[in-house]
Amino acid sequence: MIPTNNTIPYTARPWATLSIVGLCVAAFLYQMSLSQQAAETFLTHYALVPARYTGSAWAETHGVARFDLTPVITSMFLHGGILHIASNLWTLWVFGPALEDRLGSGRFVLLYLLSGIAAAVVHVIFNFSSAVPTLGASGAIAGVIAAYARRFPYAWVNILQPIAFIPIFFMMPALAFAGLWFLTQIMQAAGSLALPSGAGGIAWWAHIGGFLAGWFLLRRTAPPADPVEETHAAARSMMWPWTVWMRWMSWWWRR
């Protein structure tokens, strides 16, 4: 399921979301400019490697400080390919601006970073001896998805689901989307426990850690909601899916 947009409007320019997108793109372009050997060295220093913190051998072999926590932050701005960065930043853009509008840029950045840190910690716990570099914003973005769903439980999300190369669009409540997404991560993470260390290539446990952090951190970071504004937003959100459906039916009838 690919989210394409949502029903919650925002008025302020989402500077924090745009800045995160810009940092990720700049870091990715820098990665692409490196030679293969230089890129491996770069990831050794700035991607998250669980074995770096759980034993001294890996850190000594690669000449890095064992307790340097810099990669916990830098890894969430790095990506491994075009599809990786495109899917992550698109999801951030779908859910980030409205959430930032309600939290404020400072609180939004705090929630994003803390979700990313929680994702890194959970990933290390469940991949204790892995020497595979982990990178990507998906753990932090999982926190944004959870916080969005909790802050706007009445919102709807427009979903794209390709089926045999045919794009199918449908609406789904934000809470349902977040719940199904989280359930998928749990199932995949449970399955990954049976795989050899480092197999699979996706940090499922990081997604779970980031999601849980975003869900519980929202209560700490969100200012009180304006009852009038939220009532109007809820009304618009409930009507929007039916409006889209009616427009589609009207278009089909005119054909």
RACOR-V378139 format. One line per field, one symbol per residue. ss: DSSP state (A for helix, B for strand, O for the rest). phi: phi as a letter, one per 40 degrees, with the letter a starting at -180 (. if undefined). A space follows every 10 residues. Layout:
ss=???
phi=???
This chain:
ss=OBBBBBOOOO OOOOAAAAAA AAAAAAAAAA AAAOOAAAAA AAAAAAOBOA AAAAOAAAAA AAOOOOOOOA AAAAAAAOOO OAAAAAAAAA AAAAAAAAAA AAAOAAAAAA AAAAAAAAAA AAAAAAOOOO OOOBOOOAAA AAAAAAAAAA AOOOOBBBBB BBBOOBBBBB BBBAAAAAAA AAAAAAAAAA AAOOOOOOOO OOOAAAAAAA AAAAAAAAAA AOOOOOAAAA AAAAAAAAAA AAAAAAAAAA AAAAO
phi=.bcbaaccca bccccccccc dccccccccc dccccdcccc cccdcbccbd ccbbaccccc ccgbccbccd cdccccbbab iccccccccc ccccbcdccc dccgcccccc cccccccccc ccccccbdbc bccbahcccc cdccdccccc cbcccbbcbb bcbfgbcbba caddcccccc cccccccccc ccccccdgch gbcccccccc cccccccdcc bccdccdccc cccccccccd cccccccccc ccccc
